[in-house]
Amino acid sequence: MRGGLSGRPRRRLRRRRHTPRKWPSRRGHPPPVLIEAARHAELLVVGSHGHGAFAGMLLEPVSRHCVQHAVCAVLVAR
């Protein structure tokens, strides 16, 4: 086993890598669009990025809005 995968699953992953994906696009201000898109979701994943030591501890306004207003669980990834 190389890299933790046997040959068979690795072939499956290689085949799926080129599967076309279609994601719905929506226009609008990001916070309300994300909240609406996640209305029936179990989890909303948003990113948070800061600049510098102090700013890195603060949530970006979009992330903060999602955490405060989403009806589902929100994961803020750094």
N, C-alpha and C positions, 0 to 999 in steps of 0.2 A: 504494500500500500504506500503510494507516494502522495504526500500532501493530505493524507487522511481520507482519500476517496479511492475506492477500488475502480478498476477500468470501466465497469458497466455504468455506474452513476455518472462518471466523468463524461462518457460519451453522451449520455442523456442531457447533461448540462450544456455540452458543446452544441448539441442540436437545437436547444431552446434559446441559445444566445441570440440567434438571428430572427426570432419570432417577432413580427411587427406588433407594436403596441399602439393602441389608440387611446389617448386620454382626452376627455372632454375639456375644451378650453372655455373659460368664462371671462368676461370683461367686467371691470369695476374695481372699486377700492378693495384691496386684499382682505382686510379683516372681515367685513360682512360677507364677502364672497366665500371665504373659507368657512365661516360659521354656517352659512346656508348649505354648502357642499357637504359638511359633516353632520347635518341634521339627523340623518338616519344611521350614522356610523357608530361603531363602538369605540374607536380610537382615532384621534386626530394627531398627526405628527407634524410639528413645525420646528423650524430652526431658530436658533438664537445665536447672534454673534455680537461680540463686544470688541472694543479696541482699547487695549491697555488693561492693566490690572483692575482698576476700579470699574471701568465700563463693562468689563467681562462679567461682573457680578450682577449687572442689571439686565432685565429682559428687554428685548427690542419691543417697540410699541405694538407691532403686529402679534408677536407671541403673547404679550401681556393681555391684549384684547381677547385672543382666543382662549387663554386660560380663564379669564373672567366671565366669558359669555357662552362658551360652547356647552352643549347639553351632554356631550360625551366626555370621556377621559381625554386629556391632552398630554402628550409627551413632548417636552421641549428638548431637542437634541442640540448639543454643542458641537 
